[in-house]
Amino acid sequence: MPADQIFEALASRPRREILAYLSAQELTAGEIGQRFEMSAPAISRHLSVLAAAGLVMSERRGQFVFYRLTPDNMVNTLSRFAFEVCPSAGPLQRESRRNAKPKAKPAS
């Protein structure tokens, strides 16, 4: 994946904030849109740029598409670290952790 795509994706404050909000949970585009004051098409465009850069993944489940950070991505790992000290992304990351649903434990 070209570094230019990653830097282009990270150059946008709304996209960095979306990454921070996805740091602890997966969400639908609608759920992301409820948190940010943006139109549905704007959210969709931001998610498309993030996906093209390899920073988020999507999975269709029924009529919904869920977005999450791409696991084991060095940029996401570094971003999570930077979000802790970022004045705008830090609160979003903490909010995401508070709102994250506990993961189901595998059946024994």
N, C-alpha and C positions, 0 to 999 in steps of 0.2 A: 504494500500500500504506500503510495507516494506521500512523503512527508508534507508536501504542499497541501494535500487534502486535509491532513490532520491539523495543520496550522490554520488553514482556512476555517475549519470547524470550530477550533478553539478561539478564533479571533472575535467571535460574537459573544457578547455578554449573555444574551438569552440562552444560547446553546450551552455555555458553561454552567449557567444556573440549572438548566434541564439536567445536565450530567450530575450536578450536585444532588438534585432531587431524586434522581434514579440511583444514587449511591447505595441505598440500603433496601430498596424494594423495586419490584417491577410494577409498572403502571400502564394503563391504556392511554392513548392520546387524549381521550376525553378527561381522564383524571389529571393528566398533566395540564391540560387547558384550563381546568377549574382552578388550579393553583396560580397560573400566570394570566395576566390580562392580555390575551392574544386571541385572535380569531383561530378557528379550527384549521383553515388553510395555512396560516402562519406556523402553527405548531407542527403541522404535517411537513412543511418545507424544512423546518429546523431538524426534525427527526430524520428526514431523508438525507440531509447533509451529514448528520452524525453517523447514520448507518453507512453511507458511502465512504466515510473516513474510517470505518471499522470500530467506532467507539461504542455503538449500541447495536443490539440485535433485536429482532422482532419475532414473535411467534403468534400465529393465528390460533385462537381457541374459540370455536363457534363463530359468533358474529363480531368478536372483539380481537384486536391485535394488541398484544402485550409487549412492552419495550423494557429492556434491561441493559445494564452495562455489559459490554463484551468481557467475559471472564479472562483472566490471565493476559490482559492487555497492559503493557508497561505504561502507556499514556494514562490509562484510567487509574492505575496504581499511583502514579505521580500526582494526578489530579486530586485524588482522594486526600492525599497528604496536603496538597496546597489548599484545598477547600477548607481545611481546619483553621487556617489563619486568614483566609480571604473574608473581608467584611461583608460581602453580599452572599457568597456561596456557603460560608460556614454555617449561618443560621438555617439555610435550606437543607444542608446535609444533616444537621441535628434534628430538624423537623422530620426529615425522611426516616431517620432511625427511630424516632418516637412513633411514627405512623406505621412503620413496617409491621406486617402481620407475622406472628411467630411461625417459623417453618414447622411443618408437620414432621413428627418423628417417624422414621421408617418402621413398618410393622416387623415384629420379631418372629 
